[in-house]
Amino acid sequence: MLIKPEPAEGTSRFMQELKKRTAQRIISALDDEPEHPWCRRMRTGLRLPPTVHSDCRYRVWQRRFYPSNVYSEKKRLGKLNYMHNNPVKRGLVSSPEQWRWSSFRFLLPLMTRPS
């Protein structure tokens, strides 16, 4: 994810809320479809072992996030290129625009426009 929170100090709170809300929705969606083998496998993979001392039963996201400051347009485009090509590298699609959840189709005209 490439974000620019304002003020920058709000990044941690933003990420905490984003991860909390999306994790709740993901677990809820998996719970709604228990008959699907894929959903059962995903829930099993997300389940925390009983040795974890937490109120949570599942972990969708890593505990921390690792921000990387982007100081130039070249670095920003490099990060976007990396993000857009991840599904291709993983063999999930053959080109970035085929990944349903990608911003590639929206950002392509902006990325190819002359400066």
Contacts in CASP RR format, 6 or more apart in sequence:
PFRMAT RR
TARGET T0000
AUTHOR 0000-0000-0000
METHOD contacts of the structure
MODEL  1
MLIKPEPAEGTSRFMQELKKRTAQRIISALDDEPEHPWCRRMRTGLRLPP
TVHSDCRYRVWQRRFYPSNVYSEKKRLGKLNYMHNNPVKRGLVSSPEQWR
WSSFRFLLPLMTRPS
1 83 0 8 1.000
2 70 0 8 1.000
2 76 0 8 1.000
2 79 0 8 1.000
2 80 0 8 1.000
2 83 0 8 1.000
3 11 0 8 1.000
3 14 0 8 1.000
5 11 0 8 1.000
5 14 0 8 1.000
11 67 0 8 1.000
15 65 0 8 1.000
19 60 0 8 1.000
19 61 0 8 1.000
19 65 0 8 1.000
22 60 0 8 1.000
22 61 0 8 1.000
23 58 0 8 1.000
23 59 0 8 1.000
23 60 0 8 1.000
23 61 0 8 1.000
26 60 0 8 1.000
27 43 0 8 1.000
27 46 0 8 1.000
27 58 0 8 1.000
27 60 0 8 1.000
29 39 0 8 1.000
30 39 0 8 1.000
30 42 0 8 1.000
30 43 0 8 1.000
30 46 0 8 1.000
31 43 0 8 1.000
33 39 0 8 1.000
34 40 0 8 1.000
43 58 0 8 1.000
46 58 0 8 1.000
46 59 0 8 1.000
46 60 0 8 1.000
47 57 0 8 1.000
47 58 0 8 1.000
48 54 0 8 1.000
48 56 0 8 1.000
48 57 0 8 1.000
48 58 0 8 1.000
48 59 0 8 1.000
68 79 0 8 1.000
70 76 0 8 1.000
70 79 0 8 1.000
73 115 0 8 1.000
77 111 0 8 1.000
80 103 0 8 1.000
80 107 0 8 1.000
80 111 0 8 1.000
83 102 0 8 1.000
83 103 0 8 1.000
84 96 0 8 1.000
84 99 0 8 1.000
84 102 0 8 1.000
84 103 0 8 1.000
84 104 0 8 1.000
84 107 0 8 1.000
85 96 0 8 1.000
87 93 0 8 1.000
87 96 0 8 1.000
87 98 0 8 1.000
87 99 0 8 1.000
87 102 0 8 1.000
88 94 0 8 1.000
88 95 0 8 1.000
88 96 0 8 1.000
88 99 0 8 1.000
92 99 0 8 1.000
93 99 0 8 1.000
96 102 0 8 1.000
96 104 0 8 1.000
97 104 0 8 1.000
97 105 0 8 1.000
97 108 0 8 1.000
END
